[in-house]
Amino acid sequence: MQPGSGETHVFFPDSLGDDLIIDVSDTKGKPCGRVVAQVATMAEEPADKLRWWSIYREPEHELVGRIHLYVQYTTAADENNTKYGSVAETVAYDIVLEVAMKAQHIQQRNLVLQGSWKWLLTEFASYYGVSDAYTKLRYLSYIVDVATPTADWLNLVHELLLPVLMKSHGTATLSHQENRILGEVEEQIEQTLAMVFENYKCLDESLVSGLAEDFRPPTGLAASALEPAIKLYSLLHDVLSPEAQLRLCGYFQTAARKRSRRHMLETDEFVAGNSEGIKMDMVTFTTAYQKMKSLCHNIRNEIFTDIEIHNHHILPSFVDLPNLTAAIYSVELSNRLRSFLVACPPTGPSSPVADLVIATADFQKDLASWNICSIKAGVDAKELFHLYIVLWIEDKRRALLENCRLDKVKWSGVRTQHMTTPFVDEMYDLLKNTLTEYEVIICRWPEYIFVLENAIADIEKAVIDSLEKQYVDILAPLKDCIAPKKFGLKYVQKLAKRNSTCPYVVPEDLGILLNTMKRLLDVLRPRIESHLRSWSSCIPHGGNSAAIGERLSEVTVTLRAKFRNYMQAVVEKLSENVSVFAKPETTHPLFTS
């Protein structure tokens, strides 16, 4: 109430021992103190309506001011017995009703009086003038004590409450006693409605309690109790008011949090204490990622079920159930995924990790396809896994570069059936396996093609460098032919000296090297390039698919140039033999490809 507003409030004290308590605040809403006005004081001098009352600040009981109130206290005998009934008659009715309830074993799921007891109560109320509103409210006071979140209970409460509320909102008014009972039952009804809405996926009419105690997966069917619960809520509240709408939406959000919390229990052990980098064996690691994958599927099913329930058109239009609950589920799932990845970091796109990546990306994709609004801090699969993917590719790059070090090459001096070094085949098998591993990632986020291509190009360059280092002694005689020629005095002297030496014989290992380079150009590298370019279809329309393979093309140009230079150097060496010996007798192995 604002000072000077002229607002009026009517109170119904039970006795002279009651107090009228008034909390006083300043213009900013800050509490100043409290007024306690005794009803007995007002009754002593009912003609003295305008009074000053002291304001005290508790708990010190410090006097902080006074307030001027106009208080009118009136009492009246209940002259209309036939309308309200006397206290003695309502007490008698209560006794008869209680006996009837016990006689017919009124309890959960057995709520309706029938037969002679129902007739007796009707006749008693009619004869002694107990109002219809009182009979319904008193009956409700018993019913709410055995409340269940079931359709039969909700329908009965609505049936009993509707005429009472229509009377209280109409020209007739309820007695003080009826208002008191109404306030009590409304509070208990509200608690039961909260139970219905906060457990709308756990309701089961086949159970006595109406509520399943065990946690069950959701179904697409709306519980039978949901529609009468909405009907009863609309009777008790003005559903056009923002407060009533916010309250109802809050119930469903609480339900989503409860179910989300229950799903999260399955993975709590992996994020307990939020310990970073838990050490675990492969079996435990696989189990952990499988449970996280199941969590994604379970949360996805919860949202899909809400869509199905929403499509039954039971809920008011302002309750957008899928968007309401998805905002809860997606944020909590995102937080759990983030904590899990910190506690159990993925070391690469292994099968369990790939399955979780797929499940997370599919969850996000499903929400978009269901027209769920964008959710702040919700699941963003790419954002969750981005740093890990970049780290995986870099770790793979470093590991394969390490394999190219000269002291790590296992196949020195060994040849394959193609007369090539097995080192190259082994390295390209590893590259091929790497591309296969990242298929899951690239199909969903093709932008990682370029990160992967850069790593592969670096590895291919390292393979070529390693080959040249393995055969450095074999290539040494060819360096003079490959180096740019400057026809100075020193070069002429060097050329004359070289021509006077023994004829050049092509070493067998040089044939192995050149065959290996030829196999790289014709067989091994085209497979990698083809695999990489096949991913161009994953790039959305308008993306830069033409740029795929540019880094690999640079390696191709370098490798072709080296191969051509070595071949030309060999030919030049052999031609020098002809110039020295008219009839060369040296032979050398043929090159195979």
C-alpha positions in Angstrom: 0.0 0.0 0.0 1.2 3.5 -0.8 0.7 6.3 1.7 -2.4 8.4 0.7 -3.5 6.0 -2.0 -6.8 5.2 -0.3 -6.4 1.5 -0.8 -8.5 -0.8 1.4 -7.8 -4.3 2.6 -10.3 -6.5 4.5 -9.0 -9.0 7.1 -10.9 -11.7 9.0 -9.3 -12.3 12.4 -10.2 -15.6 14.2 -10.2 -14.0 17.6 -9.4 -10.9 19.7 -6.0 -12.4 20.3 -4.9 -11.9 16.7 -2.5 -9.2 15.5 -2.5 -7.1 12.4 1.2 -7.0 11.3 2.3 -4.2 8.9 5.8 -4.1 7.4 6.9 -0.6 6.6 9.5 0.2 3.8 10.9 3.4 2.4 10.5 4.5 -1.2 13.3 2.3 -2.4 11.8 -0.8 -0.8 14.3 -0.9 2.1 12.6 -2.3 5.3 12.2 0.4 8.0 10.4 -1.5 10.7 7.2 -3.3 11.7 3.8 -2.3 13.2 2.0 -4.8 15.4 -1.6 -3.7 15.9 -3.6 -5.8 18.4 -7.2 -6.6 17.3 -8.2 -6.4 21.0 -7.0 -2.8 21.1 -9.2 -1.9 18.1 -12.2 -3.7 19.6 -12.0 -1.7 22.8 -12.8 1.6 21.0 -14.3 0.7 17.6 -15.3 4.3 17.1 -11.7 5.5 17.2 -10.9 4.6 13.6 -8.0 7.0 12.8 -5.0 6.1 15.0 -1.2 6.5 15.3 0.7 3.2 15.6 4.3 2.9 16.6 6.9 1.4 14.2 9.6 -0.8 15.7 12.8 -2.2 14.3 13.4 -5.8 15.3 15.0 -7.7 16.9 16.2 -4.7 19.0 12.6 -3.5 19.3 13.8 0.0 18.6 11.2 2.7 18.1 11.9 4.3 14.7 8.7 6.2 14.0 4.9 6.2 13.7 2.3 5.5 11.1 -1.2 7.0 10.7 -3.8 4.3 9.8 -7.6 4.3 9.3 -8.8 1.0 10.8 -12.5 0.1 11.0 -13.3 -2.9 13.2 -16.8 -4.4 13.0 -18.4 -7.6 14.2 -21.7 -9.1 13.1 -23.8 -12.1 14.1 -24.3 -14.7 11.5 -27.9 -13.9 10.7 -28.2 -16.1 7.6 -28.1 -19.6 9.1 -29.4 -21.2 5.9 -26.6 -19.6 3.9 -23.5 -20.3 6.1 -24.6 -22.5 8.9 -23.5 -22.0 12.5 -20.2 -23.1 13.9 -21.9 -26.0 15.8 -23.6 -27.2 12.6 -20.4 -27.2 10.5 -18.6 -29.0 13.3 -21.3 -31.6 13.3 -21.0 -31.9 9.5 -17.3 -32.4 9.9 -17.9 -35.3 12.2 -20.4 -37.0 9.9 -18.0 -36.5 6.9 -15.1 -38.0 8.8 -17.1 -41.0 9.8 -18.3 -41.4 6.2 -14.7 -41.2 5.0 -13.6 -43.9 7.3 -16.5 -46.1 6.6 -15.9 -46.1 2.9 -12.1 -46.3 3.3 -11.4 -43.1 1.4 -7.7 -43.1 0.6 -5.3 -42.8 -2.4 -7.1 -43.8 -5.6 -10.4 -44.3 -3.7 -11.7 -40.7 -3.4 -15.4 -40.7 -4.1 -18.2 -41.2 -1.5 -21.0 -43.3 -2.8 -24.3 -44.8 -1.8 -26.0 -44.1 1.5 -23.2 -42.1 3.0 -23.2 -39.7 0.2 -27.0 -39.3 0.5 -26.7 -38.8 4.3 -24.2 -36.0 3.9 -26.3 -34.3 1.2 -29.4 -34.4 3.4 -27.5 -33.3 6.5 -26.1 -30.2 4.8 -29.4 -29.3 3.2 -31.4 -29.7 6.5 -28.9 -27.8 8.7 -28.1 -25.1 6.2 -24.4 -26.0 5.6 -23.4 -24.1 2.4 -22.5 -26.0 -0.7 -19.1 -24.2 -0.8 -18.4 -25.4 2.7 -19.2 -29.0 1.9 -17.0 -29.0 -1.1 -14.1 -27.3 0.7 -14.3 -29.6 3.7 -14.3 -32.6 1.3 -11.3 -31.1 -0.5 -9.5 -30.7 2.9 -9.6 -34.5 3.2 -8.8 -35.2 -0.4 -5.7 -33.1 -0.4 -4.3 -35.2 2.5 -4.3 -38.3 0.2 -3.2 -36.4 -2.9 -1.6 -38.3 -5.8 -0.3 -36.9 -9.1 -3.0 -38.8 -11.0 -5.8 -37.9 -13.4 -8.6 -39.1 -11.1 -7.4 -37.0 -8.2 -6.9 -33.9 -10.4 -10.2 -34.2 -12.1 -12.0 -34.6 -8.8 -10.3 -31.6 -7.3 -11.2 -29.5 -10.3 -14.8 -30.6 -10.1 -15.0 -29.7 -6.4 -13.1 -26.4 -6.6 -14.7 -24.9 -9.7 -18.1 -23.9 -8.2 -16.3 -22.6 -5.0 -14.0 -20.3 -7.0 -16.8 -19.1 -9.2 -18.7 -18.1 -6.1 -15.8 -16.3 -4.6 -15.2 -14.4 -7.8 -18.9 -13.6 -8.3 -21.3 -11.5 -6.3 -21.6 -13.9 -3.4 -18.7 -14.1 -1.0 -17.2 -16.9 1.1 -17.4 -16.9 4.8 -14.2 -16.3 6.8 -14.2 -20.0 7.7 -14.5 -21.0 4.0 -11.8 -18.6 3.0 -9.5 -20.1 5.6 -10.1 -23.6 4.3 -9.8 -22.5 0.7 -6.4 -21.0 1.4 -5.2 -24.2 3.0 -6.3 -26.5 0.2 -5.0 -24.2 -2.5 -1.6 -24.4 -0.9 -1.7 -28.2 -0.9 -3.1 -28.4 -4.4 -0.2 -26.2 -5.6 2.2 -28.6 -4.1 0.6 -31.5 -5.9 0.6 -29.6 -9.2 4.3 -28.9 -8.8 4.8 -32.6 -8.3 2.9 -33.4 -11.5 4.8 -30.9 -13.6 8.2 -31.5 -12.1 7.8 -35.3 -12.7 5.8 -35.2 -15.9 7.9 -38.0 -17.5 7.6 -40.2 -14.4 3.9 -40.3 -14.0 2.2 -43.7 -14.0 -1.5 -44.1 -13.5 -1.1 -47.9 -12.9 0.8 -47.3 -9.6 -1.0 -46.4 -6.4 1.2 -43.4 -5.8 0.9 -42.3 -9.4 4.6 -41.8 -9.6 7.3 -44.2 -10.7 10.0 -44.6 -8.1 12.6 -46.0 -10.5 14.2 -43.9 -13.3 12.7 -44.8 -16.6 13.6 -43.8 -20.2 11.1 -41.3 -21.6 8.3 -42.2 -23.9 6.6 -40.0 -26.5 3.2 -40.3 -24.7 1.9 -37.5 -22.6 1.0 -38.7 -19.1 -2.8 -38.9 -18.4 -2.4 -36.6 -15.5 -0.8 -33.8 -17.5 -4.0 -32.5 -19.2 -6.1 -32.2 -16.0 -3.2 -30.7 -14.2 -3.0 -27.9 -16.8 -6.8 -27.5 -16.5 -6.6 -27.2 -12.7 -3.6 -24.8 -12.8 -5.5 -22.6 -15.2 -8.4 -22.6 -12.7 -6.2 -21.5 -9.9 -4.1 -18.9 -11.8 -4.6 -16.2 -14.4 -2.5 -17.9 -17.1 -2.4 -14.6 -19.0 -0.3 -13.0 -16.3 3.5 -13.2 -16.6 3.9 -14.4 -13.1 1.7 -17.5 -13.7 3.4 -18.2 -17.0 6.8 -17.9 -15.5 5.8 -20.2 -12.6 4.5 -22.9 -14.8 7.6 -22.8 -17.1 9.7 -23.0 -14.0 8.2 -26.3 -13.1 9.1 -27.9 -16.4 12.6 -26.4 -16.2 13.0 -28.0 -12.8 11.8 -31.3 -14.3 14.5 -31.1 -17.0 17.2 -30.4 -14.4 16.1 -33.4 -12.3 16.2 -35.7 -15.3 19.5 -34.3 -16.5 21.0 -34.8 -13.1 19.8 -38.4 -13.1 21.4 -39.0 -16.5 24.7 -37.4 -15.3 25.0 -39.8 -12.4 26.3 -42.4 -14.9 29.4 -40.3 -15.6 30.0 -38.7 -12.3 32.8 -41.1 -11.4 34.9 -39.8 -14.4 34.7 -36.1 -13.3 34.7 -36.6 -9.5 36.8 -33.9 -8.0 37.3 -32.4 -11.5 40.8 -34.0 -11.5 42.7 -33.2 -14.7 44.2 -36.0 -16.8 43.2 -39.1 -14.9 45.4 -42.1 -15.7 43.3 -45.1 -16.8 43.8 -48.3 -18.7 42.4 -48.8 -22.1 39.3 -50.7 -20.9 38.4 -48.0 -18.5 39.1 -45.4 -21.1 36.8 -47.1 -23.6 34.0 -47.6 -21.0 34.2 -43.9 -20.0 33.8 -42.7 -23.6 31.0 -45.2 -24.3 29.1 -43.8 -21.2 29.6 -40.3 -22.5 28.3 -41.3 -25.9 25.2 -42.9 -24.2 24.7 -39.7 -22.2 24.5 -37.7 -25.5 22.0 -40.2 -26.9 19.9 -40.1 -23.7 19.8 -36.3 -23.5 18.9 -36.2 -27.2 16.0 -38.6 -26.6 14.7 -36.5 -23.7 14.4 -33.5 -26.0 12.8 -35.5 -28.8 10.3 -36.8 -26.3 9.5 -33.3 -25.3 8.8 -32.5 -28.9 6.4 -35.4 -29.1 4.6 -34.3 -25.9 4.4 -30.8 -27.2 2.8 -32.0 -30.4 -0.1 -33.4 -28.3 -1.2 -29.7 -27.9 -2.0 -30.2 -24.2 0.2 -27.4 -22.8 -0.7 -23.7 -23.0 0.7 -21.9 -26.1 3.2 -20.0 -23.9 4.9 -23.2 -22.9 7.4 -24.1 -25.6 8.4 -27.3 -24.0 11.2 -28.4 -26.4 13.0 -25.0 -26.3 12.4 -24.7 -22.6 14.0 -28.0 -21.7 16.6 -28.1 -24.5 18.1 -24.9 -23.0 18.7 -26.9 -19.7 19.8 -30.2 -21.3 22.2 -28.6 -23.8 24.0 -26.4 -21.3 24.4 -29.1 -18.7 25.5 -31.6 -21.4 28.1 -29.1 -22.7 29.4 -28.5 -19.2 29.7 -32.3 -18.5 31.5 -32.9 -21.9 33.9 -30.1 -21.1 34.7 -31.4 -17.7 35.0 -35.0 -19.0 37.4 -34.0 -21.7 39.6 -32.2 -19.2 39.5 -35.2 -16.8 39.9 -37.9 -19.5 41.7 -36.1 -22.4 41.4 -37.8 -25.8 44.9 -38.6 -27.3 43.7 -39.1 -30.8 40.7 -40.0 -33.0 40.5 -43.6 -31.8 37.3 -45.6 -32.1 35.8 -44.6 -28.7 36.8 -41.0 -29.2 35.4 -40.9 -32.7 32.1 -42.3 -31.5 31.8 -39.5 -28.9 32.7 -36.9 -31.6 29.9 -38.3 -33.8 27.4 -38.4 -31.0 28.2 -34.8 -29.9 28.0 -33.5 -33.5 24.8 -35.4 -34.2 23.2 -34.0 -31.0 24.0 -30.5 -32.2 22.7 -31.3 -35.7 19.5 -32.8 -34.4 18.7 -29.7 -32.3 19.2 -27.5 -35.4 17.0 -29.8 -37.5 14.2 -29.7 -34.8 14.2 -25.9 -35.0 15.5 -25.6 -31.4 16.6 -22.0 -30.9 20.3 -21.2 -30.5 21.3 -21.9 -26.9 24.0 -19.8 -25.3 26.7 -22.0 -23.7 25.0 -25.1 -25.2 26.7 -28.0 -27.0 29.0 -26.8 -29.7 30.8 -30.0 -30.9 33.5 -28.2 -32.9 34.3 -25.8 -30.1 34.6 -28.6 -27.6 37.0 -30.7 -29.7 38.8 -28.0 -31.7 41.9 -27.8 -29.6 42.2 -31.5 -29.2 41.9 -32.1 -33.0 44.7 -29.5 -33.7 46.8 -31.1 -31.0 46.2 -34.6 -32.5 47.3 -33.6 -35.9 50.4 -31.8 -34.6 51.3 -34.9 -32.4 50.9 -37.2 -35.5 53.1 -34.8 -37.5 55.8 -34.9 -35.0 55.7 -38.7 -34.5 56.0 -39.3 -38.3 58.7 -36.7 -38.6 60.6 -38.6 -35.9 60.2 -41.8 -38.0 62.0 -40.0 -40.8 65.2 -39.4 -38.8 68.1 -41.3 -40.2 68.9 -43.0 -37.0 65.2 -44.2 -36.8 65.0 -45.7 -40.3 64.6 -49.5 -40.0 64.9 -50.6 -43.6 68.4 -49.3 -44.6 69.9 -51.7 -47.2 66.6 -53.7 -47.6 64.6 -53.7 -50.9 61.1 -54.7 -51.9 59.8 -56.7 -54.8 59.5 -53.4 -56.7 63.3 -52.8 -56.2 62.4 -49.9 -53.9 63.2 -49.2 -50.2 60.4 -50.4 -47.8 60.9 -47.3 -45.7 58.8 -45.3 -48.2 56.0 -47.9 -48.3 55.8 -48.0 -44.5 55.6 -44.2 -44.2 52.9 -43.9 -46.8 50.9 -46.7 -45.1 51.1 -44.6 -42.0 49.9 -41.5 -43.9 47.0 -43.5 -45.4 46.0 -44.8 -42.0 46.1 -41.2 -40.7 43.7 -40.0 -43.4 41.4 -42.9 -42.5 41.5 -42.0 -38.8 40.5 -38.4 -39.6 37.6 -39.3 -41.9 35.1 -38.9 -39.1 36.5 -35.4 -38.3 36.7 -34.2 -41.9 33.2 -35.3 -42.9 31.8 -33.0 -40.2 34.3 -30.2 -40.2 36.0 -30.1 -43.6 38.1 -27.0 -42.7 40.5 -29.4 -40.9 41.5 -30.7 -44.4 44.0 -27.8 -44.7 45.5 -28.4 -41.3 46.0 -32.1 -42.1 47.3 -31.3 -45.6 50.0 -29.1 -44.2 51.1 -31.8 -41.8 51.2 -34.4 -44.6 53.2 -32.0 -46.9 55.8 -31.6 -44.1 56.1 -35.3 -43.6 56.5 -36.0 -47.4 59.3 -33.4 -47.5 60.9 -35.2 -44.5 60.6 -38.6 -46.4 62.4 -37.2 -49.4 65.1 -35.6 -47.3 65.6 -38.9 -45.4 65.9 -40.8 -48.7 68.6 -38.4 -49.9 70.5 -38.8 -46.6 70.3 -42.6 -46.7 71.9 -42.6 -50.2 74.2 -39.6 -49.7 77.3 -41.6 -50.7 75.6 -42.9 -53.8 74.5 -39.4 -54.9 77.8 -37.7 -54.2 79.3 -38.5 -57.7 76.3 -37.0 -59.3 76.5 -33.6 -57.5 78.9 -32.2 -60.1 76.5 -32.9 -62.9 73.5 -31.4 -61.0 75.3 -28.3 -59.8 75.1 -25.2 -62.0 78.0 -25.2 -64.4 80.4 -22.2 -64.5 83.0 -22.6 -67.2 85.9 -21.0 -65.4 89.5 -22.2 -65.3 89.0 -24.3 -62.2 85.9 -26.0 -63.7 87.8 -26.9 -66.9 90.7 -28.3 -64.8 88.2 -30.3 -62.7 86.5 -31.6 -65.8 89.8 -32.6 -67.4 90.8 -34.4 -64.2 87.3 -36.2 -64.0 87.6 -37.4 -67.6 90.9 -39.0 -66.9 89.5 -41.2 -64.1 87.9 -44.6 -64.2 84.6 -44.8 -66.1 81.4 -44.2 -64.1 79.4 -47.4 -63.1 75.8 -46.9 -62.0 75.6 -48.4 -58.4 72.7 -50.8 -57.7 71.6 -48.7 -54.7 71.1 -45.7 -57.1 68.7 -47.8 -59.0 66.8 -48.5 -55.7 66.7 -44.8 -55.0 65.4 -43.8 -58.4 62.9 -46.6 -58.5 61.7 -45.5 -55.0 61.3 -41.9 -56.3 59.4 -43.1 -59.3 57.1 -45.2 -57.2 56.5 -42.2 -55.0 55.5 -40.1 -58.0 53.4 -42.7 -59.8 51.8 -44.8 -57.1 52.1 -43.8 -53.5 51.6 -40.0 -53.6 48.6 -40.1 -56.1 46.8 -42.3 -53.6 47.2 -39.7 -50.8 46.3 -36.8 -53.2 43.2 -38.7 -54.4 42.0 -39.4 -50.9 42.5 -35.8 -49.9 40.7 -34.4 -52.9 37.8 -36.8 -52.4 37.0 -34.8 -49.3 36.3 -31.7 -51.4 32.6 -32.8 -51.5 32.4 -32.3 -47.8 33.1 -28.5 -48.2 29.9 -26.5 -48.2 28.9 -24.7 -51.4 30.9 -21.6 -51.7 33.9 -23.0 -49.8 37.4 -22.9 -51.2 37.6 -26.5 -52.4 40.0 -25.6 -55.2 42.7 -24.9 -52.6 42.8 -28.6 -51.5 46.0 -30.2 -52.6 48.0 -27.0 -53.2 50.7 -27.9 -50.6 50.9 -31.5 -51.9 51.4 -30.1 -55.4 54.4 -28.1 -54.2 55.9 -31.4 -53.0 55.2 -33.0 -56.3 57.0 -30.3 -58.2 60.0 -30.6 -55.9 60.1 -34.4 -56.1 59.8 -34.4 -60.0 62.6 -31.8 -60.2 64.9 -34.0 -58.0 64.1 -37.1 -60.0 64.7 -35.4 -63.3 68.0 -33.9 -62.1 69.3 -37.3 -60.9 68.3 -39.0 -64.1 70.0 -36.3 -66.2 73.1 -36.6 -64.0 73.3 -40.3 -64.6 72.9 -39.9 -68.4 75.6 -37.2 -68.3 77.9 -39.5 -66.4 77.4 -42.3 -68.8 77.9 -40.0 -71.8 81.3 -39.1 -70.3 82.2 -42.7 -70.4 81.6 -42.7 -74.2 83.9 -39.7 -74.6 86.7 -41.4 -72.8 86.4 -44.9 -74.2 85.4 -45.5 -77.8 83.9 -48.9 -76.9 82.7 -48.9 -73.3 82.5 -52.3 -71.8 80.8 -51.4 -68.5 77.3 -52.6 -67.8 74.8 -51.5 -65.3 71.4 -52.8 -64.0 68.3 -51.7 -65.7 66.0 -49.4 -63.9 62.6 -50.8 -63.0 59.5 -49.0 -62.1 
